[in-house]
Amino acid sequence: MPVNTARLIRSKIDLLAVNPMAPNNNGKRLKGGANFRLRVGDWRVVYALQNDRLVIAIVKIAARGSVYD
């Protein structure tokens, strides 16, 4: 992963941590499960939320074509 892409993904995760349910986060619940995905260009961040307290567990970061495998 290029360094500038990694920085961009990190900044999007930081924004997600401020308000995980904000509509401008590009977050979306995945079908058939409790995980969400964050779209950052051609990259996807799959994450889970624990609602009793704000915990964002990053499950996987990968290119769009292989993240759902």
C-alpha positions as CSV (number, residue, x, y, z in Angstrom):
1,M,0.0,0.0,0.0
2,P,1.4,3.4,-0.9
3,V,2.3,5.7,2.1
4,N,-0.1,8.4,1.0
5,T,-3.0,5.9,0.8
6,A,-2.2,4.6,4.2
7,R,-2.2,8.2,5.6
8,L,-5.6,8.8,3.9
9,I,-7.1,5.6,5.4
10,R,-5.7,6.5,8.8
11,S,-7.4,10.0,8.6
12,K,-10.7,8.4,7.6
13,I,-10.5,6.0,10.5
14,D,-9.8,8.9,12.8
15,L,-12.9,10.7,11.5
16,L,-14.9,7.5,12.0
17,A,-13.8,7.4,15.6
18,V,-15.3,10.8,16.2
19,N,-18.8,9.8,15.0
20,P,-19.1,6.3,13.6
21,M,-22.7,6.9,12.5
22,A,-22.1,10.2,10.6
23,P,-23.6,9.9,7.1
24,N,-20.5,11.5,5.5
25,N,-18.2,8.7,6.6
26,N,-19.0,6.5,3.6
27,G,-19.7,3.7,6.1
28,K,-22.2,1.1,5.3
29,R,-23.4,-2.1,7.1
30,L,-22.5,-5.2,5.2
31,K,-25.2,-7.6,4.2
32,G,-25.6,-10.7,6.3
33,G,-23.5,-9.6,9.2
34,A,-22.8,-7.1,11.9
35,N,-19.7,-5.6,10.2
36,F,-19.5,-2.3,8.4
37,R,-17.3,-1.2,5.5
38,L,-15.6,2.2,5.0
39,R,-14.8,3.1,1.5
40,V,-11.6,5.0,0.9
41,G,-11.0,5.3,-2.9
42,D,-10.3,1.8,-4.2
43,W,-9.7,0.5,-0.7
44,R,-12.1,-0.9,1.9
45,V,-11.8,-1.0,5.7
46,V,-14.1,-3.6,7.3
47,Y,-14.9,-2.8,10.9
48,A,-17.2,-3.8,13.7
49,L,-18.8,-1.5,16.4
50,Q,-19.4,-2.4,20.0
51,N,-22.3,-0.1,21.0
52,D,-22.0,-0.4,24.8
53,R,-18.9,1.8,24.5
54,L,-17.2,3.3,21.5
55,V,-14.9,0.6,20.2
56,I,-14.1,0.3,16.6
57,A,-12.4,-3.0,15.7
58,I,-10.8,-2.9,12.3
59,V,-11.3,-6.4,10.9
60,K,-9.5,-6.0,7.5
61,I,-8.0,-3.4,5.2
62,A,-7.7,-4.4,1.5
63,A,-8.2,-3.4,-2.0
64,R,-11.8,-3.4,-3.2
65,G,-11.6,-6.6,-5.2
66,S,-10.2,-8.8,-2.4
67,V,-11.6,-7.3,0.8
68,Y,-14.8,-9.5,0.9
69,D,-13.0,-12.8,0.3
